[in-house]
């Protein structure tokens, strides 16, 4: 297969689906993975050259097995995108140990395990590669209400991105992350309801607060994020590694 191979986790909806579709538009053979196998299939059907596989990113052995199977089939691995993530809005004092563990299992350990599997394969192939982690504006801005466990998990992803970039650079593997802001996704729709309830107001009021906090004056779309991921996966970013790019319409500037 001459096409470059890109694997995207959490590709069943939202940002992950947009990333998979954008990479497909740019000539990649895309592997859409998700815990929801049916959702991954829907995404794959929207891409000219794609396949779908179920994947639980919290299972390190499953990540290894999937990468091994795909590398065996395609004899290459060019891009890995760790995008799978979860959130649950609640006050800091109400976060249960099980909630904290689950958030880190998906958001942080999932990026760690997937990145390990991809890096091992890329090193063995000897052709370099690109790993991209989906972090969050909340990875740079602790002042985010009702998401303490999510904030902590995403701050960890930024540190992980830098550590991976440093260690993997000698192998020609670049590692970067993107930090979206207020993105219109199914996850955000849930957060609107949660935050409104916690603030004792209406969802539309919270939505307008988010727009007012964004200098470019709108909620961002998954495509806004996907295009930056596609840039990071392209030769145009060949001297960029260890960076966490804020894609948030100016809601947080660093």
Steps between C-alpha positions, in 0.01 A plus 500: 500500500645835396261711704621624838320332790333698778330351807257716696354408838160624613407541134135409537378857546597860564860608462625146433260448210596837353871416529453165330298652216748789450797263488309290248446808283874557506585159364547284807364151537320554829430250775209630706493346847253544782358316797174521304578280200184600312584870531851435368345321202282803423808723496694258281219491245538877455864461393621387157769267638431382853425217736353484849597304810372495857756614757496556874794739550517412870613149403873511422501147357214589267693803373805283435295234324321746273821675397672168435212380284487820298876522450503137391228578245634831371874482570504859625369740763533871427264676741340410831240736653409445865166677508272285718384692806222535756372762741251523784416835655472522877639704784854415612382389844256257340740316270501135607815288482337286231426808288858624537640160409278467192586849374873432526460149356353636176651846463853442631572129510324458166736751337794334675412146393411595143811713465715214630351253253540738209853602596619141536368420153646816346840430653495142370401620151783754505318759290410757766147620546268741673300468821235759588316521832170681547538699820279799582494869584445358849852354476641854521233682701418362842222753549236281339186437707383156609766301311782451752570137407482579128733799541752287687485222240557743214784686672661156520458456125705815438784368715474163329517666158824675589656189655409289198629764259835515680554124511367417154670777302815290434274250322353766272167494683335835563250538786268797541159572645203724426306690766141568389271742682121509484432249223148416383497122555276246676734527801447874509123460480514289815726755670259782417224320688729411792647849539159665475367277777804565720468876445124496539437657161398404145716320244464790256639738762808280545542465125501878462757525781727268303455704183565824691824348632617432143642811324422361155136502602372148446524147628762312307422199285670161495633593155688794653697249706531239226673742263770575758550128560536451125763774495693330781487174305632668184854573379429868569547420869814291455703713747226529761504270802414518868248778439142537623313722259207701633207473257232695683417823318698699757310374806840431653818656367847383597 
